[in-house]
Amino acid sequence: MISPRFDFDAQLFLDEYWQQRPLLIKRALPNFQSPISPEELAGLAMEEEADSRIVSRVANQWQLEQGPFVDTDFLRDGEWSLLVQRVNEWFPEVDALRGCVDFLPTWRFDDVMVSYATHGAGVGPHFDQYDVFLLQGAGQRIWKVGPRCNTTTPTIDADGLTLIEEFDTDQVFLLNPGDALYIPPGYAHWGTAVGESMTYSLGFRAPRLADLVARLSDSVIESLRDGLLLEDKESMRVQPRPGEITDRHLANAQTAVVNAIKALGDTDWFPELLSETDEDLPINEEPISDIIALVPSQRLLWRDRDDHLAVFLAGRRYRLSGSDEAFVTKLSSGQALTIRDVTAPQLEVLREWWSLGFIEEPQVDTSH
């Protein structure tokens, strides 16, 4: 499947907008048509495994309902929105939208959420802690964008929805099909449908610093000898006040920790952490298919180590040849591979990944 790409200057975007300020990308995908229908989205929201919710506003009161849903849940009047997470894992034509911003690292990509909304509906004024591209799929939607928010921004709990208490509008954008709006983390925004509307939200999450520190610390601790102690000869001075921790003592301890991290911390902890997922995949005992692709929920990452490629998948590390770069990058980008086109060593790795459920036979795109 050919992935669409946003029609704009990617480097200019990274230099001046990424995680800095919002950007309206008019005609990001000229002649774009929604790859799935509201009925298909509703059908997915009825699946037990799907993460779906309906947000409605009745008598100026917000209401949140969690899926799975049944047919009668969609027979309602007024302002309401259906939102389904990780739609890219169900529809290959939606997964292809990741290619819109393929200049960003694949490990930053989270999912494609799809929303359907009736006229006047939305999910209220809010802010998120991730980067998002709001691609208009059908109909129109007005987006109001406010200032950057943080943990001190006053919010209210509206039936499980965390909404901004007082929304200040800085910019207003009207999106038509094929237009996209980039919202950096923390920026207040509020979308309202004009007529029936469908929006594709391409979300990009960054790892939590707490998780990075914990994983790096674990990798260093595993390398430290038990008998290795803090050396403090450089920080010692005659102590006139018993029990005092001086700035020299503290600086010496901090320097020792930083030096240990630099000397003993390997470079595998970062891609190992990023490649991990919470999904519990079943063992696959069937013969490998002729055409395979990475399971959409998985992240295949790699590092060039000069004499080999260090490849990471589901928290595991694999050593591949430098000549396997095209093979690895194709899988990482979500493209399908034909088994007859791979080498014998590549096939051996693919068979292991197939048995572990990391790769699968790609779904057939039935879109028109």
TORLUMTI-640700 format. One record per residue (C-alpha): residue in three letters; x, y, z. Coordinates in nm, 4 decimals. Example, Ala and Ser with C-alpha at 12.3 -4.5 7.8 and 13.67 -1.06 7.14 Angstrom:
BEGIN
<rec resn="ALA" east="1.2300" north="-0.4500" up="0.7800"/>
<rec resn="SER" east="1.3670" north="-0.1060" up="0.7140"/>
***
This chain:
BEGIN
<rec resn="MET" east="0.0000" north="0.0000" up="0.0000"/>
<rec resn="ILE" east="0.1274" north="0.3488" up="-0.0900"/>
<rec resn="SER" east="0.1287" north="0.5782" up="0.2125"/>
<rec resn="PRO" east="0.0195" north="0.9393" up="0.1645"/>
<rec resn="ARG" east="0.2544" north="1.2184" up="0.2713"/>
<rec resn="PHE" east="0.1720" north="1.5668" up="0.3895"/>
<rec resn="ASP" east="0.2462" north="1.8282" up="0.1260"/>
<rec resn="PHE" east="0.4626" north="2.0706" up="0.3219"/>
<rec resn="ASP" east="0.8233" north="2.1569" up="0.4116"/>
<rec resn="ALA" east="0.9090" north="1.8964" up="0.6750"/>
<rec resn="GLN" east="1.2408" north="2.0514" up="0.7785"/>
<rec resn="LEU" east="1.0857" north="2.3957" up="0.8182"/>
<rec resn="PHE" east="0.8148" north="2.2372" up="1.0312"/>
<rec resn="LEU" east="1.0723" north="2.0682" up="1.2563"/>
<rec resn="ASP" east="1.2756" north="2.3865" up="1.2901"/>
<rec resn="GLU" east="0.9937" north="2.6281" up="1.3657"/>
<rec resn="TYR" east="0.6870" north="2.4373" up="1.4870"/>
<rec resn="TRP" east="0.7601" north="2.0907" up="1.6306"/>
<rec resn="GLN" east="0.6880" north="2.1074" up="2.0069"/>
<rec resn="GLN" east="0.6900" north="2.4875" up="1.9788"/>
<rec resn="ARG" east="0.3607" north="2.6165" up="1.8348"/>
<rec resn="PRO" east="0.0530" north="2.5010" up="1.6414"/>
<rec resn="LEU" east="0.0490" north="2.4922" up="1.2623"/>
<rec resn="LEU" east="-0.2388" north="2.4748" up="1.0154"/>
<rec resn="ILE" east="-0.1400" north="2.2709" up="0.7077"/>
<rec resn="LYS" east="-0.3939" north="2.3579" up="0.4379"/>
<rec resn="ARG" east="-0.4375" north="2.0879" up="0.1741"/>
<rec resn="ALA" east="-0.1891" north="1.8648" up="0.3526"/>
<rec resn="LEU" east="-0.3442" north="1.5776" up="0.1552"/>
<rec resn="PRO" east="-0.5128" north="1.7237" up="-0.1546"/>
<rec resn="ASN" east="-0.8274" north="1.5366" up="-0.2622"/>
<rec resn="PHE" east="-0.8176" north="1.3274" up="0.0554"/>
<rec resn="GLN" east="-1.1190" north="1.1064" up="0.1220"/>
<rec resn="SER" east="-1.1898" north="0.9342" up="0.4502"/>
<rec resn="PRO" east="-1.0576" north="0.5767" up="0.4199"/>
<rec resn="ILE" east="-1.3337" north="0.4379" up="0.6431"/>
<rec resn="SER" east="-1.6996" north="0.5282" up="0.6869"/>
<rec resn="PRO" east="-1.8881" north="0.6240" up="1.0049"/>
<rec resn="GLU" east="-2.0590" north="0.2850" up="0.9837"/>
<rec resn="GLU" east="-1.7243" north="0.1030" up="0.9787"/>
<rec resn="LEU" east="-1.6051" north="0.3068" up="1.2767"/>
<rec resn="ALA" east="-1.9267" north="0.2233" up="1.4639"/>
<rec resn="GLY" east="-1.8801" north="-0.1445" up="1.3799"/>
<rec resn="LEU" east="-1.5298" north="-0.1359" up="1.5271"/>
<rec resn="ALA" east="-1.6637" north="0.0358" up="1.8411"/>
<rec resn="MET" east="-1.8835" north="-0.2696" up="1.8964"/>
<rec resn="GLU" east="-1.5811" north="-0.4995" up="1.9230"/>
<rec resn="GLU" east="-1.4797" north="-0.6080" up="2.2739"/>
<rec resn="GLU" east="-1.1104" north="-0.5512" up="2.2006"/>
<rec resn="ALA" east="-1.1561" north="-0.1959" up="2.0701"/>
<rec resn="ASP" east="-1.0982" north="0.1077" up="2.2922"/>
<rec resn="SER" east="-1.3990" north="0.3275" up="2.2210"/>
<rec resn="ARG" east="-1.6051" north="0.5967" up="2.3901"/>
<rec resn="ILE" east="-1.8951" north="0.8301" up="2.3206"/>
<rec resn="VAL" east="-1.8874" north="1.1894" up="2.4423"/>
<rec resn="SER" east="-2.2151" north="1.3811" up="2.4377"/>
<rec resn="ARG" east="-2.3513" north="1.7038" up="2.5729"/>
<rec resn="VAL" east="-2.7103" north="1.7117" up="2.6982"/>
<rec resn="ALA" east="-2.8574" north="2.0275" up="2.8497"/>
<rec resn="ASN" east="-2.5054" north="2.1729" up="2.8572"/>
<rec resn="GLN" east="-2.3823" north="1.8752" up="3.0635"/>
<rec resn="TRP" east="-2.0978" north="1.6575" up="2.9378"/>
<rec resn="GLN" east="-2.1427" north="1.2805" up="2.9454"/>
<rec resn="LEU" east="-1.8863" north="1.0054" up="2.8832"/>
<rec resn="GLU" east="-1.9756" north="0.6447" up="2.7935"/>
<rec resn="GLN" east="-1.7236" north="0.3652" up="2.7444"/>
<rec resn="GLY" east="-1.7536" north="0.0900" up="2.4817"/>
<rec resn="PRO" east="-1.8038" north="-0.1670" up="2.3554"/>
<rec resn="PHE" east="-2.1344" north="-0.0433" up="2.2155"/>
<rec resn="VAL" east="-2.4382" north="-0.1955" up="2.0473"/>
<rec resn="ASP" east="-2.6410" north="-0.0737" up="1.7499"/>
<rec resn="THR" east="-2.8921" north="0.1170" up="1.9587"/>
<rec resn="ASP" east="-2.6171" north="0.3258" up="2.1208"/>
<rec resn="PHE" east="-2.5791" north="0.5133" up="1.7927"/>
<rec resn="LEU" east="-2.9497" north="0.5925" up="1.7601"/>
<rec resn="ARG" east="-2.9393" north="0.9226" up="1.9434"/>
<rec resn="ASP" east="-3.0063" north="1.2877" up="1.8698"/>
<rec resn="GLY" east="-2.8182" north="1.6013" up="1.9600"/>
<rec resn="GLU" east="-2.4454" north="1.6601" up="1.9939"/>
<rec resn="TRP" east="-2.2360" north="1.3461" up="2.0340"/>
<rec resn="SER" east="-1.8984" north="1.2108" up="1.9259"/>
<rec resn="LEU" east="-1.7709" north="0.8554" up="1.8821"/>
<rec resn="LEU" east="-1.3968" north="0.8129" up="1.9379"/>
<rec resn="VAL" east="-1.2015" north="0.4931" up="1.8780"/>
<rec resn="GLN" east="-0.8327" north="0.4512" up="1.9628"/>
<rec resn="ARG" east="-0.5760" north="0.2497" up="1.7655"/>
<rec resn="VAL" east="-0.7935" north="0.2237" up="1.4547"/>
<rec resn="ASN" east="-0.4712" north="0.1761" up="1.2564"/>
<rec resn="GLU" east="-0.4382" north="-0.1704" up="1.4112"/>
<rec resn="TRP" east="-0.7684" north="-0.2736" up="1.2534"/>
<rec resn="PHE" east="-0.7711" north="-0.1018" up="0.9143"/>
<rec resn="PRO" east="-0.4576" north="-0.1101" up="0.6937"/>
<rec resn="GLU" east="-0.5786" north="0.1923" up="0.4998"/>
<rec resn="VAL" east="-0.5808" north="0.3892" up="0.8272"/>
<rec resn="ASP" east="-0.2410" north="0.2500" up="0.9277"/>
<rec resn="ALA" east="-0.1053" north="0.3853" up="0.5993"/>
<rec resn="LEU" east="-0.1684" north="0.7383" up="0.7305"/>
<rec resn="ARG" east="0.1451" north="0.7010" up="0.9425"/>
<rec resn="GLY" east="0.3304" north="0.7768" up="0.6219"/>
<rec resn="CYS" east="0.1937" north="1.1321" up="0.6292"/>
<rec resn="VAL" east="0.4730" north="1.2248" up="0.8678"/>
<rec resn="ASP" east="0.7283" north="0.9530" up="0.8012"/>
<rec resn="PHE" east="1.0096" north="1.2023" up="0.8648"/>
<rec resn="LEU" east="0.9429" north="1.1540" up="1.2374"/>
<rec resn="PRO" east="1.0949" north="0.8545" up="1.4235"/>
<rec resn="THR" east="0.8650" north="0.5523" up="1.4148"/>
<rec resn="TRP" east="0.9251" north="0.4977" up="1.7876"/>
<rec resn="ARG" east="0.7493" north="0.8283" up="1.8603"/>
<rec resn="PHE" east="0.4293" north="0.7182" up="1.6876"/>
<rec resn="ASP" east="0.1496" north="0.6045" up="1.9180"/>
<rec resn="ASP" east="-0.1696" north="0.5463" up="1.7219"/>
<rec resn="VAL" east="-0.4361" north="0.6843" up="1.4903"/>
<rec resn="MET" east="-0.7544" north="0.7724" up="1.6754"/>
<rec resn="VAL" east="-1.0622" north="0.8286" up="1.4607"/>
<rec resn="SER" east="-1.3604" north="1.0331" up="1.5705"/>
<rec resn="TYR" east="-1.7061" north="1.0844" up="1.4255"/>
<rec resn="ALA" east="-1.9113" north="1.3820" up="1.5427"/>
<rec resn="THR" east="-2.2565" north="1.5206" up="1.4744"/>
<rec resn="HIS" east="-2.3111" north="1.8895" up="1.4054"/>
<rec resn="GLY" east="-2.1908" north="2.1037" up="1.6966"/>
<rec resn="ALA" east="-2.0333" north="1.8101" up="1.8806"/>
<rec resn="GLY" east="-1.6836" north="1.7776" up="2.0249"/>
<rec resn="VAL" east="-1.5095" north="1.6571" up="2.3380"/>
<rec resn="GLY" east="-1.4758" north="1.9959" up="2.5051"/>
<rec resn="PRO" east="-1.1819" north="2.2265" up="2.5795"/>
<rec resn="HIS" east="-0.8776" north="2.0249" up="2.6843"/>
<rec resn="PHE" east="-0.5042" north="1.9756" up="2.6411"/>
<rec resn="ASP" east="-0.2957" north="1.6632" up="2.5830"/>
<rec resn="GLN" east="0.0564" north="1.5591" up="2.6758"/>
<rec resn="TYR" east="0.1511" north="1.4404" up="2.3292"/>
<rec resn="ASP" east="0.2026" north="1.5770" up="1.9787"/>
<rec resn="VAL" east="-0.0952" north="1.5324" up="1.7486"/>
<rec resn="PHE" east="-0.1797" north="1.5961" up="1.3851"/>
<rec resn="LEU" east="-0.5549" north="1.6443" up="1.3413"/>
<rec resn="LEU" east="-0.6322" north="1.5374" up="0.9846"/>
<rec resn="GLN" east="-0.9809" north="1.6206" up="0.8621"/>
<rec resn="GLY" east="-1.1326" north="1.3175" up="0.6918"/>
<rec resn="ALA" east="-1.4898" north="1.4176" up="0.6121"/>
<rec resn="GLY" east="-1.7060" north="1.7227" up="0.6695"/>
<rec resn="GLN" east="-1.5662" north="2.0239" up="0.8481"/>
<rec resn="ARG" east="-1.4459" north="2.1008" up="1.1961"/>
<rec resn="ILE" east="-1.3697" north="2.4290" up="1.3674"/>
<rec resn="TRP" east="-1.0710" north="2.4207" up="1.5996"/>
<rec resn="LYS" east="-1.0142" north="2.6824" up="1.8642"/>
<rec resn="VAL" east="-0.6567" north="2.6886" up="1.9953"/>
<rec resn="GLY" east="-0.5610" north="2.8514" up="2.3233"/>
<rec resn="PRO" east="-0.2397" north="2.9063" up="2.5201"/>
<rec resn="ARG" east="-0.0015" north="2.6398" up="2.6461"/>
<rec resn="CYS" east="-0.1231" north="2.4733" up="2.9653"/>
<rec resn="ASN" east="0.0464" north="2.2863" up="3.2486"/>
<rec resn="THR" east="-0.0349" north="2.1122" up="3.5754"/>
<rec resn="THR" east="-0.1383" north="2.4448" up="3.7314"/>
<rec resn="THR" east="-0.4046" north="2.5154" up="3.4664"/>
<rec resn="PRO" east="-0.7501" north="2.5070" up="3.6332"/>
<rec resn="THR" east="-0.9508" north="2.2066" up="3.5114"/>
<rec resn="ILE" east="-1.2831" north="2.0470" up="3.5962"/>
<rec resn="ASP" east="-1.3925" north="1.6848" up="3.5963"/>
<rec resn="ALA" east="-1.6994" north="1.6486" up="3.3758"/>
<rec resn="ASP" east="-1.8209" north="1.2893" up="3.4080"/>
<rec resn="GLY" east="-1.4665" north="1.1567" up="3.3658"/>
<rec resn="LEU" east="-1.3565" north="1.4189" up="3.1129"/>
<rec resn="THR" east="-1.0791" north="1.6541" up="3.2227"/>
<rec resn="LEU" east="-1.1758" north="1.9903" up="3.0712"/>
<rec resn="ILE" east="-1.0216" north="2.3352" up="3.0956"/>
<rec resn="GLU" east="-1.2240" north="2.5501" up="3.3323"/>
<rec resn="GLU" east="-1.1806" north="2.8773" up="3.1429"/>
<rec resn="PHE" east="-1.0843" north="2.8496" up="2.7753"/>
<rec resn="ASP" east="-0.9113" north="3.1490" up="2.6152"/>
<rec resn="THR" east="-0.9111" north="3.1429" up="2.2347"/>
<rec resn="ASP" east="-0.5945" north="3.2625" up="2.0591"/>
<rec resn="GLN" east="-0.6559" north="3.1182" up="1.7109"/>
<rec resn="VAL" east="-0.9505" north="2.9722" up="1.5166"/>
<rec resn="PHE" east="-0.9131" north="2.7340" up="1.2217"/>
<rec resn="LEU" east="-1.1716" north="2.5791" up="0.9880"/>
<rec resn="LEU" east="-1.0551" north="2.2445" up="0.8536"/>
<rec resn="ASN" east="-1.1839" north="2.0862" up="0.5336"/>
<rec resn="PRO" east="-1.1074" north="1.7290" up="0.4176"/>
<rec resn="GLY" east="-0.7335" north="1.6975" up="0.3609"/>
<rec resn="ASP" east="-0.6421" north="1.9855" up="0.5934"/>
<rec resn="ALA" east="-0.4340" north="1.9078" up="0.9017"/>
<rec resn="LEU" east="-0.3685" north="2.0951" up="1.2251"/>
<rec resn="TYR" east="-0.0598" north="2.0239" up="1.4340"/>
<rec resn="ILE" east="-0.0995" north="2.0732" up="1.8113"/>
<rec resn="PRO" east="0.2132" north="2.0499" up="2.0333"/>
<rec resn="PRO" east="0.1926" north="1.9013" up="2.3829"/>
<rec resn="GLY" east="0.0131" north="2.1171" up="2.6364"/>
<rec resn="TYR" east="-0.1693" north="2.3514" up="2.3994"/>
<rec resn="ALA" east="-0.5379" north="2.4064" up="2.4757"/>
<rec resn="HIS" east="-0.7689" north="2.3127" up="2.1892"/>
<rec resn="TRP" east="-1.1396" north="2.2608" up="2.1308"/>
<rec resn="GLY" east="-1.2899" north="2.1091" up="1.8163"/>
<rec resn="THR" east="-1.6505" north="2.1517" up="1.7059"/>
<rec resn="ALA" east="-1.8027" north="1.9673" up="1.4092"/>
<rec resn="VAL" east="-1.9720" north="2.1578" up="1.1278"/>
<rec resn="GLY" east="-2.2260" north="1.9083" up="1.0035"/>
<rec resn="GLU" east="-2.1256" north="1.5427" up="1.0286"/>
<rec resn="SER" east="-1.7488" north="1.5224" up="1.0658"/>
<rec resn="MET" east="-1.4708" north="1.2636" up="1.0790"/>
<rec resn="THR" east="-1.1218" north="1.3418" up="1.2098"/>
<rec resn="TYR" east="-0.8060" north="1.1298" up="1.2117"/>
<rec resn="SER" east="-0.5748" north="1.2080" up="1.5046"/>
<rec resn="LEU" east="-0.2158" north="1.0952" up="1.4510"/>
<rec resn="GLY" east="-0.0706" north="1.0857" up="1.8002"/>
<rec resn="PHE" east="0.2997" north="1.0903" up="1.8889"/>
<rec resn="ARG" east="0.3958" north="1.0183" up="2.2486"/>
<rec resn="ALA" east="0.7331" north="1.0759" up="2.4107"/>
<rec resn="PRO" east="0.8637" north="0.8357" up="2.6773"/>
<rec resn="ARG" east="0.8342" north="0.9532" up="3.0373"/>
<rec resn="LEU" east="1.1586" north="1.0806" up="3.1848"/>
<rec resn="ALA" east="1.0890" north="0.8736" up="3.4954"/>
<rec resn="ASP" east="1.0879" north="0.5580" up="3.2813"/>
<rec resn="LEU" east="1.4107" north="0.6591" up="3.1074"/>
<rec resn="VAL" east="1.5891" north="0.7283" up="3.4353"/>
<rec resn="ALA" east="1.4657" north="0.4018" up="3.5862"/>
<rec resn="ARG" east="1.5753" north="0.1922" up="3.2876"/>
<rec resn="LEU" east="1.9154" north="0.3593" up="3.2585"/>
<rec resn="SER" east="1.9701" north="0.3206" up="3.6334"/>
<rec resn="ASP" east="1.8845" north="-0.0487" up="3.6121"/>
<rec resn="SER" east="2.1346" north="-0.1028" up="3.3305"/>
<rec resn="VAL" east="2.4093" north="0.0724" up="3.5267"/>
<rec resn="ILE" east="2.3337" north="-0.1107" up="3.8519"/>
<rec resn="GLU" east="2.3590" north="-0.4447" up="3.6711"/>
<rec resn="SER" east="2.7119" north="-0.3489" up="3.5624"/>
<rec resn="LEU" east="2.8363" north="-0.2214" up="3.8979"/>
<rec resn="ARG" east="3.0522" north="-0.4469" up="4.1102"/>
<rec resn="ASP" east="2.9037" north="-0.5035" up="4.4565"/>
<rec resn="GLY" east="3.2247" north="-0.3956" up="4.6278"/>
<rec resn="LEU" east="3.2639" north="-0.0712" up="4.4357"/>
<rec resn="LEU" east="3.2441" north="0.2183" up="4.6851"/>
<rec resn="LEU" east="3.2298" north="0.5948" up="4.6676"/>
<rec resn="GLU" east="3.5731" north="0.7571" up="4.6626"/>
<rec resn="ASP" east="3.5833" north="1.0922" up="4.8394"/>
<rec resn="LYS" east="3.9461" north="1.1895" up="4.8803"/>
<rec resn="GLU" east="3.9023" north="1.5019" up="4.6644"/>
<rec resn="SER" east="3.6096" north="1.6281" up="4.8717"/>
<rec resn="MET" east="3.7607" north="1.5807" up="5.2157"/>
<rec resn="ARG" east="3.8408" north="1.8837" up="5.4303"/>
<rec resn="VAL" east="3.8778" north="1.9269" up="5.8068"/>
<rec resn="GLN" east="3.5177" north="1.9155" up="5.9329"/>
<rec resn="PRO" east="3.4559" north="2.1841" up="6.1978"/>
<rec resn="ARG" east="3.0826" north="2.1083" up="6.2284"/>
<rec resn="PRO" east="3.0062" north="1.7381" up="6.2904"/>
<rec resn="GLY" east="2.7298" north="1.5849" up="6.0793"/>
<rec resn="GLU" east="2.7276" north="1.8519" up="5.8087"/>
<rec resn="ILE" east="2.6970" north="1.7531" up="5.4413"/>
<rec resn="THR" east="2.8971" north="2.0149" up="5.2531"/>
<rec resn="ASP" east="2.8647" north="2.1229" up="4.8909"/>
<rec resn="ARG" east="3.1900" north="1.9367" up="4.8214"/>
<rec resn="HIS" east="3.0471" north="1.6127" up="4.9602"/>
<rec resn="LEU" east="2.7326" north="1.6465" up="4.7504"/>
<rec resn="ALA" east="2.9181" north="1.7421" up="4.4316"/>
<rec resn="ASN" east="3.1550" north="1.4481" up="4.4748"/>
<rec resn="ALA" east="2.8669" north="1.2017" up="4.5093"/>
<rec resn="GLN" east="2.6849" north="1.3455" up="4.2087"/>
<rec resn="THR" east="3.0003" north="1.3332" up="3.9978"/>
<rec resn="ALA" east="3.0590" north="0.9702" up="4.0953"/>
<rec resn="VAL" east="2.7059" north="0.8764" up="3.9863"/>
<rec resn="VAL" east="2.7329" north="1.0637" up="3.6551"/>
<rec resn="ASN" east="3.0731" north="0.9057" up="3.5847"/>
<rec resn="ALA" east="2.9322" north="0.5594" up="3.6579"/>
<rec resn="ILE" east="2.6476" north="0.6193" up="3.4128"/>
<rec resn="LYS" east="2.8866" north="0.7376" up="3.1418"/>
<rec resn="ALA" east="3.1278" north="0.4511" up="3.1960"/>
<rec resn="LEU" east="2.8898" north="0.1618" up="3.2566"/>
<rec resn="GLY" east="2.5600" north="0.2530" up="3.0926"/>
<rec resn="ASP" east="2.5233" north="0.0675" up="2.7635"/>
<rec resn="THR" east="2.3309" north="0.2051" up="2.4670"/>
<rec resn="ASP" east="2.0789" north="-0.0782" up="2.4459"/>
<rec resn="TRP" east="1.8560" north="0.0325" up="2.7335"/>
<rec resn="PHE" east="1.6950" north="0.3113" up="2.5291"/>
<rec resn="PRO" east="1.5830" north="0.1133" up="2.2195"/>
<rec resn="GLU" east="1.4937" north="-0.1846" up="2.4376"/>
<rec resn="LEU" east="1.2583" north="0.0352" up="2.6401"/>
<rec resn="LEU" east="1.1076" north="0.2025" up="2.3333"/>
<rec resn="SER" east="1.0440" north="-0.1272" up="2.1562"/>
<rec resn="GLU" east="0.8499" north="-0.2734" up="2.4474"/>
<rec resn="THR" east="0.4697" north="-0.2935" up="2.4329"/>
<rec resn="ASP" east="0.2049" north="-0.4035" up="2.6798"/>
<rec resn="GLU" east="0.0415" north="-0.6351" up="2.4280"/>
<rec resn="ASP" east="0.0425" north="-1.0051" up="2.5149"/>
<rec resn="LEU" east="0.0804" north="-1.1728" up="2.1762"/>
<rec resn="PRO" east="-0.0180" north="-1.5383" up="2.1253"/>
<rec resn="ILE" east="0.2354" north="-1.7950" up="2.0047"/>
<rec resn="ASN" east="0.1878" north="-1.8667" up="1.6338"/>
<rec resn="GLU" east="0.2395" north="-2.2314" up="1.5399"/>
<rec resn="GLU" east="0.1215" north="-2.1959" up="1.1779"/>
<rec resn="PRO" east="0.3730" north="-2.1971" up="0.8893"/>
<rec resn="ILE" east="0.4939" north="-1.8497" up="0.7972"/>
<rec resn="SER" east="0.2902" north="-1.6768" up="0.5262"/>
<rec resn="ASP" east="0.4291" north="-1.5846" up="0.1850"/>
<rec resn="ILE" east="0.3711" north="-1.2139" up="0.2550"/>
<rec resn="ILE" east="0.4329" north="-1.0719" up="0.6018"/>
<rec resn="ALA" east="0.4373" north="-0.7352" up="0.7794"/>
<rec resn="LEU" east="0.5073" north="-0.6069" up="1.1283"/>
<rec resn="VAL" east="0.2071" north="-0.6226" up="1.3616"/>
<rec resn="PRO" east="0.0908" north="-0.2559" up="1.3790"/>
<rec resn="SER" east="0.1174" north="-0.2443" up="1.7589"/>
<rec resn="GLN" east="0.4883" north="-0.3439" up="1.7499"/>
<rec resn="ARG" east="0.7916" north="-0.1157" up="1.7159"/>
<rec resn="LEU" east="1.0961" north="-0.2423" up="1.5278"/>
<rec resn="LEU" east="1.3988" north="-0.0204" up="1.6015"/>
<rec resn="TRP" east="1.7656" north="-0.0457" up="1.5142"/>
<rec resn="ARG" east="2.1087" north="0.1081" up="1.5610"/>
<rec resn="ASP" east="2.3984" north="0.1063" up="1.3168"/>
<rec resn="ARG" east="2.6980" north="-0.0440" up="1.4974"/>
<rec resn="ASP" east="2.9410" north="-0.0145" up="1.2018"/>
<rec resn="ASP" east="3.0060" north="-0.3893" up="1.1776"/>
<rec resn="HIS" east="2.6424" north="-0.4947" up="1.2352"/>
<rec resn="LEU" east="2.2896" north="-0.3725" up="1.3030"/>
<rec resn="ALA" east="2.1553" north="-0.3960" up="1.6576"/>
<rec resn="VAL" east="1.7821" north="-0.4572" up="1.6073"/>
<rec resn="PHE" east="1.5241" north="-0.4267" up="1.8844"/>
<rec resn="LEU" east="1.1738" north="-0.5712" up="1.8873"/>
<rec resn="ALA" east="0.9441" north="-0.6207" up="2.1877"/>
<rec resn="GLY" east="1.2311" north="-0.5414" up="2.4249"/>
<rec resn="ARG" east="1.4586" north="-0.8041" up="2.2676"/>
<rec resn="ARG" east="1.7887" north="-0.7444" up="2.0915"/>
<rec resn="TYR" east="1.8940" north="-0.9108" up="1.7667"/>
<rec resn="ARG" east="2.2209" north="-0.8892" up="1.5744"/>
<rec resn="LEU" east="2.1800" north="-0.8517" up="1.1978"/>
<rec resn="SER" east="2.4230" north="-0.7799" up="0.9187"/>
<rec resn="GLY" east="2.4802" north="-0.4305" up="0.7887"/>
<rec resn="SER" east="2.3494" north="-0.5522" up="0.4521"/>
<rec resn="ASP" east="2.0083" north="-0.6073" up="0.6179"/>
<rec resn="GLU" east="1.9389" north="-0.2335" up="0.6456"/>
<rec resn="ALA" east="1.6820" north="-0.2249" up="0.3631"/>
<rec resn="PHE" east="1.5113" north="-0.5326" up="0.5065"/>
<rec resn="VAL" east="1.4886" north="-0.3766" up="0.8547"/>
<rec resn="THR" east="1.3773" north="-0.0314" up="0.7422"/>
<rec resn="LYS" east="1.1042" north="-0.1748" up="0.5222"/>
<rec resn="LEU" east="0.9601" north="-0.3744" up="0.8111"/>
<rec resn="SER" east="0.9984" north="-0.0799" up="1.0500"/>
<rec resn="SER" east="0.7963" north="0.1458" up="0.8221"/>
<rec resn="GLY" east="0.5052" north="-0.0988" up="0.8132"/>
<rec resn="GLN" east="0.5610" north="-0.2210" up="0.4580"/>
<rec resn="ALA" east="0.4996" north="-0.5818" up="0.3613"/>
<rec resn="LEU" east="0.7736" north="-0.8273" up="0.2659"/>
<rec resn="THR" east="0.7547" north="-1.1227" up="0.0307"/>
<rec resn="ILE" east="0.9273" north="-1.4289" up="0.1722"/>
<rec resn="ARG" east="1.0796" north="-1.5274" up="-0.1624"/>
<rec resn="ASP" east="1.2688" north="-1.1956" up="-0.1662"/>
<rec resn="VAL" east="1.4504" north="-1.2404" up="0.1666"/>
<rec resn="THR" east="1.7818" north="-1.4110" up="0.2367"/>
<rec resn="ALA" east="1.8195" north="-1.7317" up="0.4356"/>
<rec resn="PRO" east="1.9436" north="-1.5533" up="0.7524"/>
<rec resn="GLN" east="1.6585" north="-1.3031" up="0.7245"/>
<rec resn="LEU" east="1.4088" north="-1.5856" up="0.6889"/>
<rec resn="GLU" east="1.5429" north="-1.7473" up="1.0057"/>
<rec resn="VAL" east="1.4797" north="-1.4258" up="1.2004"/>
<rec resn="LEU" east="1.1378" north="-1.3818" up="1.0415"/>
<rec resn="ARG" east="1.0349" north="-1.7317" up="1.1433"/>
<rec resn="GLU" east="1.1208" north="-1.6524" up="1.5049"/>
<rec resn="TRP" east="0.9276" north="-1.3256" up="1.4920"/>
<rec resn="TRP" east="0.6359" north="-1.5053" up="1.3256"/>
<rec resn="SER" east="0.6227" north="-1.7687" up="1.5989"/>
<rec resn="LEU" east="0.6300" north="-1.4982" up="1.8675"/>
<rec resn="GLY" east="0.3469" north="-1.3070" up="1.7019"/>
<rec resn="PHE" east="0.5561" north="-0.9989" up="1.6148"/>
<rec resn="ILE" east="0.4789" north="-1.0230" up="1.2429"/>
<rec resn="GLU" east="0.1656" north="-1.1326" up="1.0603"/>
<rec resn="GLU" east="0.0101" north="-1.1713" up="0.7207"/>
<rec resn="PRO" east="-0.1052" north="-0.8182" up="0.6348"/>
<rec resn="GLN" east="-0.4733" north="-0.7478" up="0.6064"/>
<rec resn="VAL" east="-0.6184" north="-0.6890" up="0.2627"/>
<rec resn="ASP" east="-0.7063" north="-0.3262" up="0.1900"/>
<rec resn="THR" east="-1.0709" north="-0.3262" up="0.0798"/>
<rec resn="SER" east="-1.0964" north="0.0514" up="0.0453"/>
<rec resn="HIS" east="-1.2019" north="0.2031" up="-0.2854"/>
***
